Structures are given as C-alpha cells and as structure tokens.
Amino acid sequence: GALASALRAARAAGLEEALADDHDRDDEENSSSTQQHAEFISGVAEGALAQALAPLFVIAAKGESGENGAATANGTSPSSPSSVLAAARRLPTPQAAEGSRSWPAPDPATAPVGAPVEKDRVRLQASGEALYTSDYAMPADGLFGALVLSTRALAKLAGVETSRALAVPGVVKFVSAADVPGSNDASLIGDRIFVPLGSDVEYVGERVGMIVAESEAAARAAVKLVEVLYEKPLSKDPKPILSIAEAVERGSFYDVTGDIGPTTKVHGDPDAAFAAAPYVLRGAKVSMPSQAHLYMETQAAVAVPDEGLSSVSVISGTQCVDMVQSAVCKALDLPAHRVNARARRLGGGFGGKSSRSQVAAACAAVAAFAAGGRAVKLVLSRAEDLATIGGRCELEADYDVAFDAEGRVLALDARAVLLGGAQKDISAFIPLLMLTTIDQNFSIPASRLCAKLAKTNLPPRTIMRAPGTLQATLLIEHVMDAVASAAGKDPIEVRELNLLRAEGNEAAGPRRPCAGELPPGVRDAGDEEAAAMRSFDGVVSDEKVVSAFGADLPLDQ
C-alpha cells in the first residue's frame, strides 16, 4: 500500500511540475504539447521510483501468495507488488520529429557547389535499410567469433587453458597463433594477429586468441571461461611504459627515419635569429591527449572460404580494401587473385578503419580456415574496439620562440613527442605530417623542429582526422597566443602580422581578416572581382609565397 501511494504521489508531483513548467504556454496552439510534456514527466517520475524500489518488490513478492485480503480480478491483492508494478504506466510513444529547410537557387556558374545535393544512399541510411558488415546474413553453418584479449601490459604468454570454454554448447574451436597458415605478422604495419605462445604480450587488449562458436552469445560466454597464464616477461625491463613521460625518461622511441627521413628539420639560421631577437620566450609547453574514433559500427569482418580452402571472400568495414586483401593474403599464404576483399560501407571510419581493419579481417579469415572452411563473422564489442584500437597520437611538446615588440615571430625551436603505442602502425608517418604542416599559414623566418614517436606498452595509435596536422595546428596556435600575451598584443592582430605574404609585397594582407575589419590599404573584393574569380580558367597570378620550409606555392593556392 505504501508503494502504491508513493507511485501515485510521484505521478501527481510529476504532472504538477510539468504543468507548472508549461504555465506560460497555455494558449490553444500549445495545449496539446503541454499535456504530452506533462504525461512524459509524470511517466519518468513513476519509472524512476519503480526502478529504485525494484529490489523491495522482489522481496515482497516472496510472500505475495500468502497474503490475506480482497483479491482483484487478476487474483492479486490491491496492495500486492504485482498490482503496484502494474500501476506504473509505460512512457508515452514520442512523436516523430518533423522539420524542413529551404535553399536559395544555386549559382549556375558554381553548380553543383552550393546546391542541395542529396547524399548518396542517404534514404537507405535514414530508414535503417542500409546494410553494414555486421548485418551480413551468415550461411546455415556459419560461425561467430569473439576475441580473447590480454589483461597484462607486459608479460610472457605461458599458456591458455580452454577446456571450460570448449565445453560451452555451440563452441567449435579456440583459434591461436598456431592456427595461422601463413605469416602471423599479416598487416603492413607490424601488428601480430595473435600473440604466439612463449612470447611477450605487449599491451592490455592484445589478441591472445579467438573463440568461434555457432552463435555470438556462445562465443562471448566461452571467452569469459578462457584462462590466460602469464609469467615474468622476456623483456630486459619488466616494467611497462605507459606514458610519454616514461618513454622519454627511459629513452624508448621508434626509429622512423627509414619511413619518413630525418625527424629534425631546420629552416634558416635559428641560432642566429635567437641571438639577435629582442624578446625570447623559452620552455613553453603544450599537450594533447589521445582521442577515440568512436565510429558508429565497430571493427567487423566476415570471411567466407570458397572452393575448399583455395580462395576466400572477405567483407570488411575498411577504409583501405587493398590493405585488407594484402593482410589476408599474408595470413593465409594465398596469392592476391585468390582473395576477394570488398567493403560495402564503413559505418564511420575517421582513420580508425584504415590500417586497424587489417587485423580484424585477418582474424576472421584465419578462423574460417581453422574451422574447416566455415564462414566466420567477427564483430568487436564497443569495449573490445576501444581496448584494441589506440586512437589519436597523444602529444607533449615544448618550444622556444623569438619575437619583436610588435609580436612578429622571428624564430621557433620546437620539440615534440608523439605517443606511438606498442607497434608503429602508420603512426610512423604522423611526425612527418606534423613537421611539414607546423607553420600552417604563418611566416616563420627561421626554425628548428623535432618530432619523435614514443614506443610504449599501450594499444597501437593510428591515424585520425587530420593526423599530425591537428597536433601541428595546436602547437602553432599556442605559439601565437603565447607571443600575443608576452607582447601585450591582440591575438588576432599577432596572427595577421605573421601571415604568409607574397614576396616583395609585405603590405598585402588577408582579403577579410578574422577581426572583421579590413586593415589600411586593403580593400574588399567587389562583385566584378568575385565574378572574375568564379570564371578564371587558369592560374590567376604568377606570384609565389614561400612557406617556412622553403616550398614555393602558387599565391592562389
């Protein structure tokens, strides 16, 4: 009885609160929405209270059959837990969202740019009819995979006990490095498919093996019963490296010069520029944490062997179909014409499904062959995806900058360390991308820039939207803000002062600066000039600008 009274009180309180909130919207047009809002608030209040008291319902239900008193039509007491739960209403069905938008007619001179062009297959996606890798219809004898992941950051893999897991109904096999017919280092970036027995696992989330079963539920239930045995690591230093600071302290860096060339780039004479500069700011620091891709569909792959074990078709949510094909070829020791790789759609990628999709595809293909040629689907859970896909490279950098009283940058000496994880992946190229874009659209007469990639015991980092460029942008914008603060100048003015300009035309500035007002001597482009720009059929100007690294770029670019 007390519970029922509490629910009725919650309903009344919720309704009263909702009506009070909508008191100012009592006109006839909004009366319907007001009532719906009130119903929704009261339903939420009931649901929250019922959920909070649910444990009491379970306890009370044990004595429900022995209660005395009047019975209702369904055979329960008016104050029984069952009748109290029945009193809690379902939330009302929300209304479908409606909206519209209109666009002006596009300019024929620039069409289709600016035109409201419908996204390819957007109706399939909006309606839920679009099929993704995880939607692939498996054959009757198809199997489902679930990964067994390491729980240690650095330890020797001493053994894997699978007897309890294999006893789960529907479980077919435990797949490990011993089942790989080709190269266990299948990817183009040095990431193992499975950790071989007797070697070191290098990070939490590294793949020890894979359970395949007749259902995904059975596979995941079996994974929980797998016991992974660890011993003292073979590594000379048994303590894992888990941060950039630890990597710097222990001198743990990848040698990426073979991939990208020198990791220090010098332009001009920075030492002389610093010596002659009126103002120097030293030891400024800037950092950026990692960032997860968090795409809509997690890493997924389906492998379907064909004609015995002589060929295979792989469906992968990948940004690089050729890399998936190559990884599967290496893992199965098959020529390229025997491996058909395709991607229907990604379900979001943002760089996380470029190199990192190779391993998921290789796992599914190896499992399909190990299971005697049965199709295997592997779809990572969100937790597995976050544990194995490292995300964006973290950044820690410090710099010295020389400048004059106006805030003009005269020299920059920057030292950056990027976190690369337990394998290089294609993060080896991120220092290069950072070094070659750090000046952005600013003129820096002299610079010394160094970028290193730290080797740690964390999941391999990979490319992510604007790889290297985002870290470079953060650093140079930090420089501009620091100079503006030290010089006592407006940050926008300092940026405009340091913008790249055409050679021999130091007075030239941006057409419309960020501040919104044109500087003296610079006029806005009129309609006539705008029309000329729209209709040009070649390079408008032969003028060049020189970047901080001496690269000649057309002024229009």
QUIPEUR-V684676 format. One record per helix or strand of 3 or more residues. SS is the DSSP state (alpha for helix, beta for strand). FROM is the first residue (numbers start at 1). LEN is the number of residues. If there is no record, write none. Layout:
((SS;FROM;LEN) (SS;FROM;LEN))
This chain:
((alpha;2;20) (alpha;28;25) (alpha;54;8) (alpha;64;3) (alpha;81;7) (alpha;122;6) (alpha;133;3) (beta;143;7) (beta;155;7) (alpha;163;4) (beta;171;5) (alpha;177;3) (beta;207;7) (alpha;216;8) (beta;227;5) (alpha;244;7) (alpha;257;4) (beta;264;4) (alpha;270;7) (beta;279;10) (beta;300;7) (beta;311;6) (alpha;321;12) (alpha;336;3) (beta;339;4) (alpha;357;14) (beta;376;4) (alpha;382;7) (beta;395;9) (beta;409;11) (alpha;425;11) (beta;447;8) (alpha;469;19) (alpha;491;7) (alpha;527;9) (beta;544;3) (beta;552;3))
